[in-house]
Amino acid sequence: WWPATTKQQASISSTQIVGVLETYLDFQSLEKLHHMNIWLLQVFETQIHHFETRQAKKPKNSADHLDVFVECEVHSADVSILITSLKRVAEDVKTSREDKVPWFPRKIQDLDKCHHLITKSDPSLDHAHPVNTCIISSFHYRGDPLPCVEYTAQEIATWREVYRKLSSLYPTHACTQYLDAFQQLEKYCGYQEDNIPQLRDVSRFLKERTGFQLRPAAGLLSARDFLASLAFRVFQSTQYIRHFSSPMHSPEPDCCHELLGHVPMLADKEFAQFSQDIGLASLGSSEAEIEKLATLYWFTVEFGLCKQNGSIKAYGAGLLSSYGELMYALSNKPEYKPFDPEVTAVHPYQDQAFQPVYFIAENLEDAKSKLQNYVMKIKKPFSLRYDPFTSSIEVMNAPQKVKRALCQMREELKNLCLALENLS
C-alpha cells in the first residue's frame, strides 16, 4: 500500500500505468468512482486489475471520506494524457516508474512452459509428411528419462543417405572443433551410417563435456522459448526424421539437423558458452531485442563461418546439416561480411533458399567476445546471473545478492591462485 495522504496520487510505469488515487470522498461518491472506472476502460482502453476503497487515515471533515486504490494498465503513449486528465480533478499527481518485462523462466523446471510451436509446411512434399499433417509426437517432457525411438528401415535409409553425403564434406568444410567432436560422437554415441543415435546417449555425452543437455521438442519453437532454454544449457531437440522423398531438405528441424548440425558444436566449451550467452541475453528482453538475438543466432549458430589456418570453415548447424548449402557457402558465389553483432542482428535473412550473405568470425573466441559486448548494451531494469549449481537464474536486484555472488567468485579465485602456486 502507498502512504495515505490528503492528495490524489498516481504511479506510472514506462509501458504500463499503475495508478494510486488517494483522496477524500464521501460514500455518496462511490457512483462517481464507478463512472471513473468506466472512463478509464473506455477512453484509454485500460485494463483495471484492482479497484478498492478504504477509510481515509486522516479525514478532514467527515468519517465517510475514503482513500481509493486503483491498479490498472494503459498503453505507454496514453500515460501523459491520462496524467493530464487526472490533474484536472486532483490537487496533485505524482509519478514514479515501474518497468515491467516479459515473463521468463527462473528455474530449469520452468522450461516446461516454454513449448510454443511454430509450424511450417512444404507443399512440394506429399501429404504423408509428418510436418504437413502436423503429426509430430509431443512427448510432454517433464524431466523424465529421455524417450527412445525405434526408427523404421525407411527412416534409417534416409539417415544413411544424409550421413554419407555430409560426412564426405566434413574433413574439408567443417571447423576443427566440429571435426574433433564428431570423431568422439562416432566413438561413444553410435554415430554411424546405419544407426540414428538416441537423444539419451547424446545428451549424456554433452552433459559430461560442456554441461549442455538435450530436451525433446515436438517441432520448431518460438524464438523466445528456444533461446530461453539455451540460458540453462538446454537444447530443445526434435526426434523425428525428415521425409524420405526429400532427404536433403526439411521444412522444419529434424534429428538430422540436430544430431549432425548442432550437437558436435555444443560439445565444444567455447561454443557452448557462446550459445548460453545468447540465451541469457534473451531473458526478459523486448520483442524487438528477441528478433535481433534470433537473427544473430541465425547467422552464427545456424549459418556461421569462421577463419582457421588461412581458410574459411563452417561451424553453423544449418550448413553442417545441408550438403547443398555447405558446398555453396564455401564456394565463390555468396557474399562474405565480417561478423559484427550490431550489423548482423539487423541483417535480413533467407529461410527459403541459400543465404546470399554469410558472416565470418575471426575465430570462435572472438565471436564470443563480440557477442558479450553486444548483449551488455541491451537495456533491462535488472541484471541476471546463472547459478550452475542449482540450474537457476538469479535476478541481481539487491546489493546482498551481488555481494553473495562476489564472495563465491572470490573463493573460486583463491582456488585458481592456489593451483597456479602448485604449478610453479
Contacts in CASP RR format, 6 or more apart in sequence:
PFRMAT RR
TARGET T0000
AUTHOR 0000-0000-0000
METHOD contacts of the structure
MODEL  1
WWPATTKQQASISSTQIVGVLETYLDFQSLEKLHHMNIWLLQVFETQIHH
FETRQAKKPKNSADHLDVFVECEVHSADVSILITSLKRVAEDVKTSREDK
VPWFPRKIQDLDKCHHLITKSDPSLDHAHPVNTCIISSFHYRGDPLPCVE
YTAQEIATWREVYRKLSSLYPTHACTQYLDAFQQLEKYCGYQEDNIPQLR
DVSRFLKERTGFQLRPAAGLLSARDFLASLAFRVFQSTQYIRHFSSPMHS
PEPDCCHELLGHVPMLADKEFAQFSQDIGLASLGSSEAEIEKLATLYWFT
VEFGLCKQNGSIKAYGAGLLSSYGELMYALSNKPEYKPFDPEVTAVHPYQ
DQAFQPVYFIAENLEDAKSKLQNYVMKIKKPFSLRYDPFTSSIEVMNAPQ
KVKRALCQMREELKNLCLALENLS
1 69 0 8 1.000
2 9 0 8 1.000
2 11 0 8 1.000
2 20 0 8 1.000
2 22 0 8 1.000
2 69 0 8 1.000
4 22 0 8 1.000
4 56 0 8 1.000
4 57 0 8 1.000
4 58 0 8 1.000
4 67 0 8 1.000
5 22 0 8 1.000
6 23 0 8 1.000
6 24 0 8 1.000
6 58 0 8 1.000
6 60 0 8 1.000
6 91 0 8 1.000
7 22 0 8 1.000
7 23 0 8 1.000
7 90 0 8 1.000
7 91 0 8 1.000
7 92 0 8 1.000
8 21 0 8 1.000
8 22 0 8 1.000
8 23 0 8 1.000
8 86 0 8 1.000
8 89 0 8 1.000
8 90 0 8 1.000
8 91 0 8 1.000
8 92 0 8 1.000
8 93 0 8 1.000
9 19 0 8 1.000
9 20 0 8 1.000
9 21 0 8 1.000
9 22 0 8 1.000
9 92 0 8 1.000
9 93 0 8 1.000
9 94 0 8 1.000
10 17 0 8 1.000
10 19 0 8 1.000
10 20 0 8 1.000
10 21 0 8 1.000
10 82 0 8 1.000
10 83 0 8 1.000
10 86 0 8 1.000
10 93 0 8 1.000
10 94 0 8 1.000
10 95 0 8 1.000
11 17 0 8 1.000
11 18 0 8 1.000
11 19 0 8 1.000
11 20 0 8 1.000
11 94 0 8 1.000
11 95 0 8 1.000
11 96 0 8 1.000
11 98 0 8 1.000
12 18 0 8 1.000
12 19 0 8 1.000
12 79 0 8 1.000
12 83 0 8 1.000
12 95 0 8 1.000
12 96 0 8 1.000
12 97 0 8 1.000
12 98 0 8 1.000
13 97 0 8 1.000
13 98 0 8 1.000
13 99 0 8 1.000
13 100 0 8 1.000
14 76 0 8 1.000
14 97 0 8 1.000
14 98 0 8 1.000
14 99 0 8 1.000
14 100 0 8 1.000
15 76 0 8 1.000
15 99 0 8 1.000
15 100 0 8 1.000
16 73 0 8 1.000
16 74 0 8 1.000
16 76 0 8 1.000
16 98 0 8 1.000
16 100 0 8 1.000
17 46 0 8 1.000
17 72 0 8 1.000
17 73 0 8 1.000
17 74 0 8 1.000
17 79 0 8 1.000
17 82 0 8 1.000
18 71 0 8 1.000
18 72 0 8 1.000
18 73 0 8 1.000
18 98 0 8 1.000
19 70 0 8 1.000
19 71 0 8 1.000
19 72 0 8 1.000
20 69 0 8 1.000
20 70 0 8 1.000
20 71 0 8 1.000
21 68 0 8 1.000
21 69 0 8 1.000
21 70 0 8 1.000
21 86 0 8 1.000
21 90 0 8 1.000
22 67 0 8 1.000
22 68 0 8 1.000
22 69 0 8 1.000
23 66 0 8 1.000
23 67 0 8 1.000
23 68 0 8 1.000
23 90 0 8 1.000
24 56 0 8 1.000
24 59 0 8 1.000
24 60 0 8 1.000
24 61 0 8 1.000
24 62 0 8 1.000
24 65 0 8 1.000
24 66 0 8 1.000
25 32 0 8 1.000
25 33 0 8 1.000
25 53 0 8 1.000
25 65 0 8 1.000
25 66 0 8 1.000
25 68 0 8 1.000
26 62 0 8 1.000
26 64 0 8 1.000
26 65 0 8 1.000
26 66 0 8 1.000
27 64 0 8 1.000
27 66 0 8 1.000
29 66 0 8 1.000
30 53 0 8 1.000
33 51 0 8 1.000
33 53 0 8 1.000
33 68 0 8 1.000
37 48 0 8 1.000
37 51 0 8 1.000
40 46 0 8 1.000
40 48 0 8 1.000
40 70 0 8 1.000
40 72 0 8 1.000
40 74 0 8 1.000
40 82 0 8 1.000
41 48 0 8 1.000
43 85 0 8 1.000
44 74 0 8 1.000
44 75 0 8 1.000
44 78 0 8 1.000
44 81 0 8 1.000
44 82 0 8 1.000
45 74 0 8 1.000
45 75 0 8 1.000
45 78 0 8 1.000
46 72 0 8 1.000
46 73 0 8 1.000
46 74 0 8 1.000
47 72 0 8 1.000
47 73 0 8 1.000
47 74 0 8 1.000
48 70 0 8 1.000
48 71 0 8 1.000
48 72 0 8 1.000
49 71 0 8 1.000
49 72 0 8 1.000
49 73 0 8 1.000
50 69 0 8 1.000
50 70 0 8 1.000
50 71 0 8 1.000
50 72 0 8 1.000
51 68 0 8 1.000
51 69 0 8 1.000
51 70 0 8 1.000
51 71 0 8 1.000
52 68 0 8 1.000
52 69 0 8 1.000
52 70 0 8 1.000
53 66 0 8 1.000
53 67 0 8 1.000
53 68 0 8 1.000
53 69 0 8 1.000
54 66 0 8 1.000
54 67 0 8 1.000
54 69 0 8 1.000
55 63 0 8 1.000
55 65 0 8 1.000
55 66 0 8 1.000
55 67 0 8 1.000
56 65 0 8 1.000
56 66 0 8 1.000
56 67 0 8 1.000
57 67 0 8 1.000
59 65 0 8 1.000
74 82 0 8 1.000
83 93 0 8 1.000
83 95 0 8 1.000
86 93 0 8 1.000
87 93 0 8 1.000
99 381 0 8 1.000
101 284 0 8 1.000
101 285 0 8 1.000
101 286 0 8 1.000
101 380 0 8 1.000
101 381 0 8 1.000
101 382 0 8 1.000
102 224 0 8 1.000
102 284 0 8 1.000
102 285 0 8 1.000
102 286 0 8 1.000
102 287 0 8 1.000
103 284 0 8 1.000
104 228 0 8 1.000
104 282 0 8 1.000
104 283 0 8 1.000
104 284 0 8 1.000
104 393 0 8 1.000
105 111 0 8 1.000
105 113 0 8 1.000
105 114 0 8 1.000
105 228 0 8 1.000
105 231 0 8 1.000
105 232 0 8 1.000
105 283 0 8 1.000
105 393 0 8 1.000
106 392 0 8 1.000
106 393 0 8 1.000
106 395 0 8 1.000
107 390 0 8 1.000
107 391 0 8 1.000
107 392 0 8 1.000
107 393 0 8 1.000
108 232 0 8 1.000
108 234 0 8 1.000
108 391 0 8 1.000
108 392 0 8 1.000
111 215 0 8 1.000
111 228 0 8 1.000
111 229 0 8 1.000
111 232 0 8 1.000
111 234 0 8 1.000
112 141 0 8 1.000
112 142 0 8 1.000
114 221 0 8 1.000
114 224 0 8 1.000
114 225 0 8 1.000
114 226 0 8 1.000
114 228 0 8 1.000
114 229 0 8 1.000
114 236 0 8 1.000
115 138 0 8 1.000
115 217 0 8 1.000
115 218 0 8 1.000
115 221 0 8 1.000
115 225 0 8 1.000
116 221 0 8 1.000
116 222 0 8 1.000
116 224 0 8 1.000
116 225 0 8 1.000
117 218 0 8 1.000
117 219 0 8 1.000
117 220 0 8 1.000
117 221 0 8 1.000
117 222 0 8 1.000
118 220 0 8 1.000
118 221 0 8 1.000
118 222 0 8 1.000
119 131 0 8 1.000
119 134 0 8 1.000
119 219 0 8 1.000
119 220 0 8 1.000
119 252 0 8 1.000
120 131 0 8 1.000
120 220 0 8 1.000
120 251 0 8 1.000
120 252 0 8 1.000
121 129 0 8 1.000
121 131 0 8 1.000
121 132 0 8 1.000
121 251 0 8 1.000
122 129 0 8 1.000
122 131 0 8 1.000
122 132 0 8 1.000
122 246 0 8 1.000
122 249 0 8 1.000
122 251 0 8 1.000
123 132 0 8 1.000
124 246 0 8 1.000
125 131 0 8 1.000
125 132 0 8 1.000
125 243 0 8 1.000
125 245 0 8 1.000
125 246 0 8 1.000
125 251 0 8 1.000
126 132 0 8 1.000
126 243 0 8 1.000
126 245 0 8 1.000
127 133 0 8 1.000
128 243 0 8 1.000
129 243 0 8 1.000
129 245 0 8 1.000
130 136 0 8 1.000
130 240 0 8 1.000
130 243 0 8 1.000
131 243 0 8 1.000
131 250 0 8 1.000
131 251 0 8 1.000
131 252 0 8 1.000
136 218 0 8 1.000
136 219 0 8 1.000
136 238 0 8 1.000
136 240 0 8 1.000
137 218 0 8 1.000
137 239 0 8 1.000
137 240 0 8 1.000
138 218 0 8 1.000
139 147 0 8 1.000
139 216 0 8 1.000
139 218 0 8 1.000
139 239 0 8 1.000
141 147 0 8 1.000
141 215 0 8 1.000
141 216 0 8 1.000
145 200 0 8 1.000
146 198 0 8 1.000
146 199 0 8 1.000
146 200 0 8 1.000
146 203 0 8 1.000
146 214 0 8 1.000
146 216 0 8 1.000
147 199 0 8 1.000
147 200 0 8 1.000
147 216 0 8 1.000
147 239 0 8 1.000
148 198 0 8 1.000
148 200 0 8 1.000
149 196 0 8 1.000
149 198 0 8 1.000
149 239 0 8 1.000
151 159 0 8 1.000
151 196 0 8 1.000
151 241 0 8 1.000
154 244 0 8 1.000
155 196 0 8 1.000
155 241 0 8 1.000
155 244 0 8 1.000
156 194 0 8 1.000
156 195 0 8 1.000
156 196 0 8 1.000
157 244 0 8 1.000
158 241 0 8 1.000
158 242 0 8 1.000
158 243 0 8 1.000
158 244 0 8 1.000
158 247 0 8 1.000
158 256 0 8 1.000
159 193 0 8 1.000
159 196 0 8 1.000
159 241 0 8 1.000
159 255 0 8 1.000
159 256 0 8 1.000
160 193 0 8 1.000
160 194 0 8 1.000
161 247 0 8 1.000
162 247 0 8 1.000
162 248 0 8 1.000
162 256 0 8 1.000
162 260 0 8 1.000
162 321 0 8 1.000
162 323 0 8 1.000
163 192 0 8 1.000
163 193 0 8 1.000
163 260 0 8 1.000
164 193 0 8 1.000
165 248 0 8 1.000
165 323 0 8 1.000
166 260 0 8 1.000
166 320 0 8 1.000
166 321 0 8 1.000
166 323 0 8 1.000
166 326 0 8 1.000
167 182 0 8 1.000
169 323 0 8 1.000
169 326 0 8 1.000
169 327 0 8 1.000
170 178 0 8 1.000
170 179 0 8 1.000
170 182 0 8 1.000
170 320 0 8 1.000
171 179 0 8 1.000
173 313 0 8 1.000
173 314 0 8 1.000
173 319 0 8 1.000
173 326 0 8 1.000
173 327 0 8 1.000
173 330 0 8 1.000
174 182 0 8 1.000
174 313 0 8 1.000
174 314 0 8 1.000
174 315 0 8 1.000
174 320 0 8 1.000
175 306 0 8 1.000
175 308 0 8 1.000
175 313 0 8 1.000
175 314 0 8 1.000
175 315 0 8 1.000
175 364 0 8 1.000
176 308 0 8 1.000
176 313 0 8 1.000
177 264 0 8 1.000
177 265 0 8 1.000
177 268 0 8 1.000
177 270 0 8 1.000
177 271 0 8 1.000
177 315 0 8 1.000
177 364 0 8 1.000
178 264 0 8 1.000
178 265 0 8 1.000
178 268 0 8 1.000
178 314 0 8 1.000
178 315 0 8 1.000
178 320 0 8 1.000
180 268 0 8 1.000
181 263 0 8 1.000
181 264 0 8 1.000
181 265 0 8 1.000
181 267 0 8 1.000
181 268 0 8 1.000
182 191 0 8 1.000
182 264 0 8 1.000
184 205 0 8 1.000
184 267 0 8 1.000
185 191 0 8 1.000
185 197 0 8 1.000
185 202 0 8 1.000
185 205 0 8 1.000
185 263 0 8 1.000
185 264 0 8 1.000
185 267 0 8 1.000
186 192 0 8 1.000
188 201 0 8 1.000
188 205 0 8 1.000
189 197 0 8 1.000
189 201 0 8 1.000
189 202 0 8 1.000
189 205 0 8 1.000
190 197 0 8 1.000
190 201 0 8 1.000
191 197 0 8 1.000
191 259 0 8 1.000
196 241 0 8 1.000
196 255 0 8 1.000
196 259 0 8 1.000
197 259 0 8 1.000
199 214 0 8 1.000
199 216 0 8 1.000
199 237 0 8 1.000
199 239 0 8 1.000
202 214 0 8 1.000
202 259 0 8 1.000
202 263 0 8 1.000
203 213 0 8 1.000
203 214 0 8 1.000
205 267 0 8 1.000
206 212 0 8 1.000
206 213 0 8 1.000
206 214 0 8 1.000
206 235 0 8 1.000
206 263 0 8 1.000
206 266 0 8 1.000
206 267 0 8 1.000
207 213 0 8 1.000
209 267 0 8 1.000
209 269 0 8 1.000
210 233 0 8 1.000
210 266 0 8 1.000
210 267 0 8 1.000
210 268 0 8 1.000
210 269 0 8 1.000
210 272 0 8 1.000
211 233 0 8 1.000
211 272 0 8 1.000
212 233 0 8 1.000
212 234 0 8 1.000
212 235 0 8 1.000
212 266 0 8 1.000
212 267 0 8 1.000
212 272 0 8 1.000
212 275 0 8 1.000
213 233 0 8 1.000
213 234 0 8 1.000
213 235 0 8 1.000
214 234 0 8 1.000
214 235 0 8 1.000
214 237 0 8 1.000
214 258 0 8 1.000
214 263 0 8 1.000
215 229 0 8 1.000
215 234 0 8 1.000
215 235 0 8 1.000
215 236 0 8 1.000
215 237 0 8 1.000
216 236 0 8 1.000
216 237 0 8 1.000
216 238 0 8 1.000
216 239 0 8 1.000
217 236 0 8 1.000
217 237 0 8 1.000
217 238 0 8 1.000
218 238 0 8 1.000
219 238 0 8 1.000
219 252 0 8 1.000
219 253 0 8 1.000
220 252 0 8 1.000
220 253 0 8 1.000
221 229 0 8 1.000
221 236 0 8 1.000
223 282 0 8 1.000
223 290 0 8 1.000
223 291 0 8 1.000
223 293 0 8 1.000
223 294 0 8 1.000
223 297 0 8 1.000
224 282 0 8 1.000
224 290 0 8 1.000
225 236 0 8 1.000
226 236 0 8 1.000
227 278 0 8 1.000
227 279 0 8 1.000
227 282 0 8 1.000
227 290 0 8 1.000
227 293 0 8 1.000
227 294 0 8 1.000
227 297 0 8 1.000
228 279 0 8 1.000
228 282 0 8 1.000
228 283 0 8 1.000
229 235 0 8 1.000
229 236 0 8 1.000
229 279 0 8 1.000
230 275 0 8 1.000
230 276 0 8 1.000
230 278 0 8 1.000
230 279 0 8 1.000
230 280 0 8 1.000
230 282 0 8 1.000
231 276 0 8 1.000
231 279 0 8 1.000
231 280 0 8 1.000
231 282 0 8 1.000
231 283 0 8 1.000
231 386 0 8 1.000
231 393 0 8 1.000
232 386 0 8 1.000
232 391 0 8 1.000
232 393 0 8 1.000
233 272 0 8 1.000
233 276 0 8 1.000
235 258 0 8 1.000
235 262 0 8 1.000
235 263 0 8 1.000
235 266 0 8 1.000
235 275 0 8 1.000
237 255 0 8 1.000
237 258 0 8 1.000
237 259 0 8 1.000
237 262 0 8 1.000
238 252 0 8 1.000
238 253 0 8 1.000
238 254 0 8 1.000
238 255 0 8 1.000
238 257 0 8 1.000
238 258 0 8 1.000
239 255 0 8 1.000
240 254 0 8 1.000
240 255 0 8 1.000
241 254 0 8 1.000
241 255 0 8 1.000
241 256 0 8 1.000
242 249 0 8 1.000
242 250 0 8 1.000
242 254 0 8 1.000
242 256 0 8 1.000
243 250 0 8 1.000
248 322 0 8 1.000
248 323 0 8 1.000
248 324 0 8 1.000
249 322 0 8 1.000
250 256 0 8 1.000
250 257 0 8 1.000
256 321 0 8 1.000
257 317 0 8 1.000
257 318 0 8 1.000
257 321 0 8 1.000
258 317 0 8 1.000
260 320 0 8 1.000
260 321 0 8 1.000
261 316 0 8 1.000
261 317 0 8 1.000
261 318 0 8 1.000
261 320 0 8 1.000
261 321 0 8 1.000
262 301 0 8 1.000
262 317 0 8 1.000
264 320 0 8 1.000
265 271 0 8 1.000
265 301 0 8 1.000
265 315 0 8 1.000
265 316 0 8 1.000
265 317 0 8 1.000
265 320 0 8 1.000
266 272 0 8 1.000
266 275 0 8 1.000
268 364 0 8 1.000
270 364 0 8 1.000
270 365 0 8 1.000
270 368 0 8 1.000
271 315 0 8 1.000
271 364 0 8 1.000
273 368 0 8 1.000
274 300 0 8 1.000
274 301 0 8 1.000
274 364 0 8 1.000
274 367 0 8 1.000
274 368 0 8 1.000
274 371 0 8 1.000
275 301 0 8 1.000
276 386 0 8 1.000
277 368 0 8 1.000
277 371 0 8 1.000
277 372 0 8 1.000
277 375 0 8 1.000
278 293 0 8 1.000
278 296 0 8 1.000
278 297 0 8 1.000
278 301 0 8 1.000
278 371 0 8 1.000
278 375 0 8 1.000
279 293 0 8 1.000
280 375 0 8 1.000
280 384 0 8 1.000
280 386 0 8 1.000
280 393 0 8 1.000
281 289 0 8 1.000
281 293 0 8 1.000
281 375 0 8 1.000
281 378 0 8 1.000
282 289 0 8 1.000
282 290 0 8 1.000
282 293 0 8 1.000
283 384 0 8 1.000
283 393 0 8 1.000
284 380 0 8 1.000
285 293 0 8 1.000
285 378 0 8 1.000
285 380 0 8 1.000
289 378 0 8 1.000
292 345 0 8 1.000
292 346 0 8 1.000
293 345 0 8 1.000
295 344 0 8 1.000
295 345 0 8 1.000
295 346 0 8 1.000
295 347 0 8 1.000
295 349 0 8 1.000
296 341 0 8 1.000
296 344 0 8 1.000
296 345 0 8 1.000
296 371 0 8 1.000
296 374 0 8 1.000
298 349 0 8 1.000
299 339 0 8 1.000
299 344 0 8 1.000
299 347 0 8 1.000
299 349 0 8 1.000
299 355 0 8 1.000
299 358 0 8 1.000
299 359 0 8 1.000
300 316 0 8 1.000
300 339 0 8 1.000
300 344 0 8 1.000
300 359 0 8 1.000
300 361 0 8 1.000
300 367 0 8 1.000
300 371 0 8 1.000
301 316 0 8 1.000
301 317 0 8 1.000
302 316 0 8 1.000
302 317 0 8 1.000
302 318 0 8 1.000
302 319 0 8 1.000
303 316 0 8 1.000
303 318 0 8 1.000
303 319 0 8 1.000
303 325 0 8 1.000
303 329 0 8 1.000
303 355 0 8 1.000
303 358 0 8 1.000
304 314 0 8 1.000
304 315 0 8 1.000
304 316 0 8 1.000
304 319 0 8 1.000
304 339 0 8 1.000
304 358 0 8 1.000
304 359 0 8 1.000
304 360 0 8 1.000
304 361 0 8 1.000
305 312 0 8 1.000
305 313 0 8 1.000
305 314 0 8 1.000
305 315 0 8 1.000
305 316 0 8 1.000
305 319 0 8 1.000
305 329 0 8 1.000
305 330 0 8 1.000
305 336 0 8 1.000
305 358 0 8 1.000
305 359 0 8 1.000
305 360 0 8 1.000
305 361 0 8 1.000
306 312 0 8 1.000
306 313 0 8 1.000
306 315 0 8 1.000
306 360 0 8 1.000
306 361 0 8 1.000
306 362 0 8 1.000
306 363 0 8 1.000
306 364 0 8 1.000
306 367 0 8 1.000
307 313 0 8 1.000
307 360 0 8 1.000
307 361 0 8 1.000
307 362 0 8 1.000
307 363 0 8 1.000
308 363 0 8 1.000
312 330 0 8 1.000
312 336 0 8 1.000
312 360 0 8 1.000
313 330 0 8 1.000
314 320 0 8 1.000
314 326 0 8 1.000
314 329 0 8 1.000
314 330 0 8 1.000
315 364 0 8 1.000
318 325 0 8 1.000
319 325 0 8 1.000
319 326 0 8 1.000
319 329 0 8 1.000
320 326 0 8 1.000
324 354 0 8 1.000
325 354 0 8 1.000
325 355 0 8 1.000
328 334 0 8 1.000
328 354 0 8 1.000
329 354 0 8 1.000
329 355 0 8 1.000
329 358 0 8 1.000
334 354 0 8 1.000
334 355 0 8 1.000
334 356 0 8 1.000
334 357 0 8 1.000
334 358 0 8 1.000
335 356 0 8 1.000
335 357 0 8 1.000
335 358 0 8 1.000
336 357 0 8 1.000
336 358 0 8 1.000
336 359 0 8 1.000
336 360 0 8 1.000
337 343 0 8 1.000
337 357 0 8 1.000
337 358 0 8 1.000
337 359 0 8 1.000
337 360 0 8 1.000
338 359 0 8 1.000
338 360 0 8 1.000
338 362 0 8 1.000
339 359 0 8 1.000
339 360 0 8 1.000
339 361 0 8 1.000
339 362 0 8 1.000
339 366 0 8 1.000
339 367 0 8 1.000
339 370 0 8 1.000
340 359 0 8 1.000
340 370 0 8 1.000
341 370 0 8 1.000
341 371 0 8 1.000
341 373 0 8 1.000
341 374 0 8 1.000
342 374 0 8 1.000
344 359 0 8 1.000
345 374 0 8 1.000
347 357 0 8 1.000
347 359 0 8 1.000
349 355 0 8 1.000
350 356 0 8 1.000
361 367 0 8 1.000
361 370 0 8 1.000
382 395 0 8 1.000
382 396 0 8 1.000
382 397 0 8 1.000
383 395 0 8 1.000
383 396 0 8 1.000
384 393 0 8 1.000
384 394 0 8 1.000
384 395 0 8 1.000
384 396 0 8 1.000
385 393 0 8 1.000
385 394 0 8 1.000
385 396 0 8 1.000
385 401 0 8 1.000
385 405 0 8 1.000
386 392 0 8 1.000
386 393 0 8 1.000
386 394 0 8 1.000
387 393 0 8 1.000
387 394 0 8 1.000
394 401 0 8 1.000
394 405 0 8 1.000
395 401 0 8 1.000
396 402 0 8 1.000
396 405 0 8 1.000
END
